[in-house]
């Protein structure tokens, strides 16, 4: 990392607004003791709206049937149609994901799943320092250079 990169990264981090959830020490202590978990884990559960040991157990030991349908996401049906069309055309599919833990994990899961059915799959994870967080034009241009173009049908 160059001095310039470090400076740009430092400035971008400086301008971020950190939002902390309110903490209720009694609730944290209660969940921590009842579930035999750390206070940090208890706070994370509370941040997700999980307030009781019963809710926490449902969260930790869920049944596959209890997962919400992915079709509740906006435009999921349209996205699937685009993917199917690209597969029919034998086109290259790129999966875009952020560099954080859930971004990398979701890219891995989707890549492995799609690769089971189709082999012309690639992925793109942006450079944290140069490209920042989220979808960006530099990444889309790079994906296009690599042969990806979901919108070329």
C-alpha positions as CSV (number, residue, x, y, z in Angstrom):
1,X,0.0,0.0,0.0
2,X,1.4,3.4,-1.0
3,X,1.2,6.5,1.2
4,X,-1.4,7.9,-1.1
5,X,-3.5,4.7,-0.8
6,X,-3.2,4.8,3.0
7,X,-4.2,8.5,3.0
8,X,-7.3,7.9,0.8
9,X,-8.3,4.9,2.9
10,X,-7.8,6.8,6.2
11,X,-9.8,9.7,5.0
12,X,-12.6,7.4,3.7
13,X,-12.7,5.7,7.1
14,X,-12.6,9.0,8.9
15,X,-15.8,10.1,7.1
16,X,-17.7,7.0,8.1
17,X,-20.6,7.4,10.6
18,X,-20.6,4.6,13.1
19,X,-24.0,3.8,14.6
20,X,-24.1,1.8,17.9
21,X,-27.2,0.1,19.1
22,X,-28.3,1.0,22.6
23,X,-27.2,-1.4,25.2
24,X,-29.3,-2.8,28.0
25,X,-27.0,-4.4,30.5
26,X,-29.8,-6.3,32.2
27,X,-30.9,-7.9,28.9
28,X,-27.2,-8.6,27.9
29,X,-26.6,-10.3,31.3
30,X,-29.8,-12.3,31.2
31,X,-29.1,-13.8,27.7
32,X,-25.4,-14.3,28.5
33,X,-26.3,-16.4,31.6
34,X,-29.3,-18.2,30.2
35,X,-27.5,-19.2,27.0
36,X,-24.0,-19.6,28.4
37,X,-22.6,-17.2,25.8
38,X,-20.4,-14.1,25.9
39,X,-21.8,-10.6,26.5
40,X,-20.8,-9.6,23.1
41,X,-22.8,-12.5,21.6
42,X,-25.7,-11.5,23.7
43,X,-25.5,-7.9,22.4
44,X,-25.4,-9.2,18.8
45,X,-28.5,-11.2,19.4
46,X,-30.2,-8.2,20.9
47,X,-29.1,-6.1,17.9
48,X,-31.0,-8.6,15.7
49,X,-34.2,-8.2,17.8
50,X,-33.7,-11.6,19.6
51,X,-34.6,-10.9,23.2
52,X,-35.3,-14.3,24.8
53,X,-33.5,-17.6,25.1
54,X,-36.4,-19.3,23.2
55,X,-35.9,-16.8,20.2
56,X,-32.1,-17.4,20.4
57,X,-32.6,-21.2,20.2
58,X,-34.8,-20.8,17.2
59,X,-32.2,-18.6,15.6
60,X,-29.3,-21.0,16.3
61,X,-31.2,-24.3,15.6
62,X,-33.5,-23.3,12.7
63,X,-35.2,-25.7,10.4
64,X,-34.7,-25.3,6.7
65,X,-38.4,-24.8,6.2
66,X,-38.4,-21.7,8.4
67,X,-36.1,-19.8,6.1
68,X,-37.9,-17.0,4.1
69,X,-38.4,-17.5,0.4
70,X,-35.7,-15.8,-1.7
71,X,-38.5,-14.7,-3.9
72,X,-39.5,-12.1,-1.3
73,X,-36.4,-10.2,-2.4
74,X,-37.2,-7.5,-5.0
75,X,-36.8,-8.6,-8.6
76,X,-35.6,-12.1,-7.7
77,X,-37.7,-13.6,-10.5
78,X,-36.1,-11.1,-13.0
79,X,-32.6,-12.0,-11.8
80,X,-33.3,-15.7,-12.3
81,X,-34.6,-15.1,-15.8
82,X,-31.4,-13.2,-16.6
83,X,-29.2,-16.1,-15.3
84,X,-31.2,-18.7,-17.2
85,X,-30.9,-16.7,-20.4
86,X,-27.2,-16.3,-19.9
87,X,-26.8,-20.0,-19.4
88,X,-28.9,-20.7,-22.5
89,X,-26.6,-18.4,-24.5
90,X,-23.5,-20.1,-22.9
91,X,-22.4,-16.7,-21.6
92,X,-20.0,-15.9,-18.8
93,X,-21.6,-15.3,-15.5
94,X,-19.9,-13.2,-12.8
95,X,-20.8,-13.2,-9.2
96,X,-20.1,-9.9,-7.4
97,X,-19.5,-9.9,-3.7
98,X,-18.0,-7.6,-1.1
99,X,-14.8,-8.4,0.7
100,X,-16.4,-8.8,4.2
101,X,-17.2,-12.1,5.7
102,X,-20.8,-12.4,4.5
103,X,-19.9,-11.1,1.1
104,X,-17.1,-13.7,0.5
105,X,-19.2,-16.5,2.1
106,X,-22.2,-15.7,-0.1
107,X,-20.0,-15.6,-3.3
108,X,-18.5,-19.0,-2.3
109,X,-21.9,-20.6,-1.7
110,X,-23.4,-19.1,-4.9
111,X,-20.3,-20.0,-7.0
112,X,-20.3,-23.6,-5.7
113,X,-24.0,-24.0,-6.3
114,X,-24.1,-22.5,-9.8
115,X,-20.9,-24.3,-10.8
116,X,-22.7,-27.6,-10.1
117,X,-25.0,-26.8,-13.0
118,X,-22.9,-24.5,-15.2
119,X,-19.2,-24.1,-15.7
120,X,-18.7,-20.7,-17.2
121,X,-18.9,-18.9,-13.8
122,X,-16.4,-16.4,-12.3
123,X,-16.5,-14.0,-9.4
124,X,-15.3,-10.6,-8.5
125,X,-14.5,-9.2,-5.1
126,X,-13.4,-5.6,-5.1
127,X,-10.2,-4.3,-3.7
128,X,-11.0,-2.8,-0.3
129,X,-8.6,0.1,-0.5
130,X,-8.9,1.1,-4.2
131,X,-12.5,0.4,-4.8
132,X,-14.1,0.7,-1.4
133,X,-17.3,-0.9,-0.3
134,X,-20.3,-1.8,-2.5
135,X,-20.9,-2.0,-6.3
136,X,-18.9,0.5,-8.2
137,X,-18.2,1.5,-11.8
138,X,-14.5,0.5,-11.7
139,X,-15.5,-3.0,-10.7
140,X,-18.2,-3.2,-13.4
141,X,-15.7,-2.0,-16.0
142,X,-13.2,-4.6,-14.9
143,X,-15.8,-7.4,-15.1
144,X,-16.7,-6.2,-18.6
145,X,-13.0,-6.4,-19.6
146,X,-12.9,-9.9,-18.3
147,X,-15.9,-10.9,-20.5
148,X,-18.8,-10.5,-18.2
149,X,-21.8,-8.7,-19.4
150,X,-25.1,-9.8,-17.9
151,X,-27.0,-7.1,-19.9
152,X,-25.8,-8.3,-23.3
153,X,-28.7,-10.5,-24.4
